[in-house]
Amino acid sequence: MTKGKLSWRDALPIHPAAELLTLMSEQELQELGDDIQKNRLHEGVAVFEGQLLDGRNRLDAMEMAGATLVTANGKPDWENIPHRNAAGRDPISYVLSKNFLRRHLSTEQKQELIAKLLILAPDKSNRQIAAIVKVDHKTVASVRAKEQSSGEIPQLRETIGRDGRRRRDGRGSTANLKGALQLDVAQGDVVVANHGTSVYGELTEAWRRASCKEREQFLGFTGPAYVRDVESVP
């Protein structure tokens, strides 16, 4: 790039989800740029709401090979940049499906990816991230706990599930009730996981000790779901 010549990075903002990808080395970019010059760019870049979602390495390689990707008025030269509009797609899922999920990732790589996703979208539920990365939700919970303890991500009171609904995490004043119930939250339903008689005794005591405000908070946590036999607890 000659002095004073604008880079595509000056003209096109990068979507945060694109940062999930690693950048190529200078040598790899040079090789990719040479290949694009000889065989053209077969896979266009993706744009989401005016930001580059996928294709940083391809644009860097084209620019390194001498391509001009910015117009005289400082705008991306879309006539010379094969591209597609990813409007209406979930940006994180799009990036992962295009770049990560086609590869075989080691356990360590999956954990690194989960950590990046939690930093990028900490309000996504463990089950939602687990569905994206194709792992068990307990694996996500373990990584989340580690990231929270190190201060990399905040400890949220709510997360967003795969159905798009926000749910409270049940910590704080309602924790005893949640623990007594041994809740398993999935797909918007709250069910009693342990049907032994002891759980009902624990629930009864927890419910009786709770204040009106704590009961309201707990019922708000369960939302439209049901908890068997709770209605009979005074």
N, C-alpha and C positions, 0 to 999 in steps of 0.2 A: 504494500500500500504506500503510495507516494505521499510526500508531505502535504498536508492540507486537505487530502482526500478523505471524505467521510466514510466511516465503516458502517456496515449494516447495523451494528450495535448502537450507533449514534441515532439511528432512525427508527429502530424497532425495539420496543421494550420486551423483556423476557418474562414469561409467566413463571411464578414460583414453582409450579409443578415440574417445569423443565429442569430445575436444579436437582431433581432426583437422579438425573443422568450424569455420568462422569464425562469430562471432556477428553478428547484424544490428545495424544502427545503431538509435538510439532512434526515429528517424522511421519506419524500416522496421518495427520492432516495433509501433509505434502503428498503422500501416496494417494489419499482419497481425492485431492484436488486434481492430480494428474489423471486419475481414472475418470473423473467427471468431465475433464476436458476432452478425453478421447471418446468416451461412450455416452456422454451427457448424463444428466441427473435423472435417474429412473424413479426415485422416491421423493416426491415433493415435500416441502415443509408444511407444518400445520399451524394455523393461526386461530386463536381463541380470544374473542372480544378485544381485538386490536393488539394482542400480545403474541409473541412467538411461543408456541406450546411444544413444538417438536422440530428439531432440525438445526440446532446450534452448530454442531460439528460440520454439517454439510455446508452451511453458509460460510463458516470460517475457512473451510477447505477451498470453496469456490473463490473467496476473496484472496486467499493466499496464492492461488493460481493465476490471479490477475483479473478476475471478473469484477465488473462494476455493478454494485447492487443497490446504489443510492442515486436517485435522480438529482438534477441540478438544484431543485428546490428543497433538497434534504429529506425526501420521502423514499420509502422502500421502492425499488424499481420492480414492481410486480410483473412487468412484461418479461423480465429476465430471471424471475424467481418462480419456478413451478411451485404452486402452493394449493392448499385446500383449506376450507373453513370448517373448523371443528365445533361450530356453534351447536348448542344443545347437548353436547357430550359432557360427561363428568371429566374434567381435565386430568385428575389423578389417574382414574381408570384408563383413560386414553393413553397417557404416557406409558403406563405399566404394560398395557396390552401390546403396544408397539415396540417396546424395547426390552422389558424384563421377563415377562411371562412366557416368552418363547425360549428362554434360556433355562438351563438346569442350574439352579442356584444352590449353593451349599447352605448348611444350617446357619453358619456365620453370616453369609451374604443376606439371607432372609432376615436375620435379626437386625442387620444394618439397615436394610430397606424398611423394616417396621419402624425403627427408630426415626428414620427420615420422615416417614409418613406421619408419625405422631407429632414431630416438630412442626411439620407443615399443616397438619389438620388435627390438633389435639382433641377436638370435640367429636371426632368420629369414634363410634363405639368400638370396643375390642372385637366384637363379632363382625362389624362392617369391615374393619381392616383385615381381619382374618380371612374373610371371603375374597378380598382383593388379592392378597398375597398367597392364598391357598394354604393356610396353616390353621392349626387349632387356636381357638380364641384364648386358651390358657397361655399359649406362647406369647400372644400380644399383651396379655395382662402382665406377664413377667417382665417383658421389655418396658411396658409403661411404668411399672413400679420402679424399675431401675432408673429410667429417665426422670421420673418425678423426684426420686431421692437425690439425684445429682443436680436438680434444678433446671434441667434442659427443657422440661415442659411443665406447665402449671398443673396443680391438682384441681380439677374442675368439679363443680357440683352437678353438672349435666353433661350428657353426651348425646350424639345424634345416631340413631340406629339405621339399619338398612332400609327401613320403611320411611325414613325422613323425619320421624317424630323425635322430639327431645325428651329425654328421661333423666330424672335425678339419680345420682349414684347411691343415695341412701346413707352417706356418711353423716357424721355429726349427731344431732339429737335423736335421730331415728335409727341409729346403728344397732342398738340393742334389739329393736323390733325386727329389723332385717335379719340379724344374726339368728334370732330365735326361730324365724320362719324357714331358715336355710333356703333362701329364695334362689330360683334359677330364672333369670330374665332373658327371654328370647322371643323375638317376633311380636313384641308388645304384650306378651302374656306373663303373668306371675303365677307360678304354681308351687305347691308345697312339695319339695324334692324328697323329704323324708316323711313317710306316713306313719312312723312309729308313734306311740302314745306320748312319749316324752316331749315331742316338739309342741304338742298342743298345750301341755302344762306350762312349758316355757313361754309360749305365746300369751297364754292367759295372764301370767304374772307380769310379763313385759307390758301388756296392754293396760293392766290395772295400774301399774306404776307410772305410765305415761300421762303427761298433762294433756289438756284439750288441744293445745297448739301442736304438741308432738304427734298426737293422733291425726290431726289434720295434715301435717307434713307427711306422715307415713302414707295416708290414703292418697295424697297427691302423688307420691312416688309410685304407687301401684297403678295409678291411672284407671283405665277402663277394665283392667284385668280383674280376676277374682282370686280370693284366697279361701279355700274350703273351711267351713265351720267357724270362720272368724266372726260372722254376724252374731253368733250365740254368746260371744264373750262379753260380759257386762262392762 
